[in-house]
Amino acid sequence: MEDTESKELKVREKQELATPAEHTRSGLLFTPSVDIYETEKEMVLVADMPGVKAKDLTIDLRDNTLTLSGDIEPFENSDEEDLMIEYEVGKFHRQFTLSEVIDQAKIDANLSDGVLRLVLPKVEKAKPRRIEVKAG
Amino acid sequence: MMYRRVFGLPGWGVRSPFTELEQLKRQIGRMYNEFSGMPSQRGHAGVFPAVNVTANRDNYFLRAELPGVVAADLDIQATGNTISVAGERKIAGVEESARYHRREREAGKFSRVVSLPDDIDSERVKANMTDGVLTVVVPKAEKGKPRQIAVK
């Protein structure tokens, strides 16, 4: 557990996706903040996707490309008028290229409190192995 | 020659000057808000979390994106016509041997005060966390509500 006692959270602008041209659906797109770490047996991806419900989340893995997209249902009622808007709401979208070979059958995804936790186990042969260099 | 240089600018009619003008206008508008100290409509206050405030006839609505924050780690208080939101975002530790590829998420404490434009009914404030989004429903005080005045 890391020490978080002394640290104050700073506000960060939500990152709007830089390539909107790739998408044909209207609305704002944001890149979720992620942590990706790797242990000997697995890759773990943790993504902040506030407001996304499990049924609106799509996780797609093909040819080592992992795509996360989360749809947002508008949660403001139509009779509300804006007084102060500090952040925009939109869909989340992000793509990753995975270098390790992932055992697709054992992927485990869990979404709670707006945080997605994706555990991607590595297949046996992708686990680190010493490579010998031959002279000659 | 001068005439041509001025009016024969390449692409003058093709690239819509109005879009650029609109953008400039918006930028100037934002600058103006910053300098005059008026509450600006867009942009954040530099304090976590970013908050959206909306209102309908009966209530103010405060919303903030707080992914990974559980209700137990939140402290919300209503005083006068201000709402304060404080808490802590915790990130689960990882095992020693883990190596990071990306580390963009942050943990830490936060505290934010938002003033509402009119009196509120602080007794009936309700807060709710759903999917990492905090919604605080703040009823307007009776005297602050718009009232229809019958004309005889």
Interface residues (C-beta under 8 A of the other chain):
Chain A: M1 E2 T4 K7 E8 L9 K10 V11 E13 K14 S33 V34 D35 I36 Y37 E38 T39 E40 M43 V44 V46 D48 M49 P50 G51 V52 K53 F75 E76 N77 D79 E80 E81 D82 L83 M84 I85 E86 Y87 D113 G114 V115
Chain B: P39 Q41 R42 G43 H44 A45 G46 V47 F48 P49 A50 V51 N52 V53 T54 A55 N56 R57 Y60 F61 R63 E65 L66 P67 G68 V69 V70 E88 R89 K90 I91 A92 G93 V94 E95 S97 A98 R99 Y100 H101 R102 R103 E104 R105 E106 A107 G108 K109 F110 V114 P117 M129 D131 G132 V133 T135
